[in-house]
Amino acid sequence: MDPAIGERAAAALDAYWVRVGLPPDQDTATRAHAAIRNRLSNGDYDQNWQALFEDAMADIGCSVDWDGQAVRSITVWGRPSVARGER
C-alpha cells in the first residue's frame, strides 16, 4: 500500500472542486475522502490512483469522467447538479 496514491486521488478530488469554481458539497467530499482511505487500506492499487479514485467514488454512488489525468466531471447518481458544485 502506497499512501502517495491515496494523496494523489484526494488531490484530484480537491482540484476538481477548485476547477469548477464553487465550494464542494461537504457531504460528498467527506464521504469521498473516507472512501479513498478505506479503498487504499483494503485494495491493491499499486500506483493506479485513478482506479482507486474511481472505485472509491463508485462506493459512494458517483461516477467520474476524465480529461487525461484531471477529473472533468463527477456525477452523484440521482443528484448530478450537486456533484458539479451547483447549489
N, C-alpha and C positions, 0 to 999 in steps of 0.2 A: 504494500500500500504506500503510495507516494502522496503525501499531503499537498504537494505542489499542484497536482491536477485538481484537487478539490478547491484550492485557492483560485486556480485559473477558471474553473467552472463558475464559482461565485463571482469572480470579477466580470465574467461575460454577462451575467445577470445584471450586475450593478451598472455596467457600461450601457446596457440596453436602456435602462431607465433614464440615464443621462442623455442618451441619444434622442429619445422621444421627447425630451424636454419637459417632462412632468414628473412629479414625485411618484414613487412606486406605490402600488396598492400594498399596504403594510401586511395584510393577511397573506397575500400571495408571496411577497418577498420573504416573510418569516418562514412560511411553510417550505418554500423552495430551498432556502439555505439549510433548513433542517433535513430535508430530503437529500440534498447533496452530501451532507455529513453522514447520514445513515447509509446511503449507497456506497460511499467511499469506504466506510468501515466494513461493509458486508460484501463488496464486489471486487472483482479482479479487472480493473480497467487499464492496467499497465500505464501508458501515457495518453490514453484516449479520453481527454477531458470532455470532448463533445459528446461522446457516447454516455459518459457519466451524467452530463448535464441533461441530455435528452431523457435518459431513464429516470432521473430524479424529478424532472418536470412531469413526466407521464405519471409518476407516483402520486402527484398532487392534482392530476386532471388537466394537464396542459400539454400543448404541442408546440414545437419550436420550428421556425423557418429560418434557414441560414443564408447569409450573404458572405461566402467564404468562411472565415473564422469568426465573423461577427453575427450576433443574433439580429435578424431582420425583423422578426415579429414573434410574439408569444400569444397563443390563443388559449384562454382558460375555457375549457369546454363548458358551454352554457352561459358564459359571461365574457364574450370576446372584447367588449369595449373596456372592461376593467383591466384586462391584460395589456392593452395598448396604453394604459395610463390615463384614459379619459375618465372624467367624473360625471 
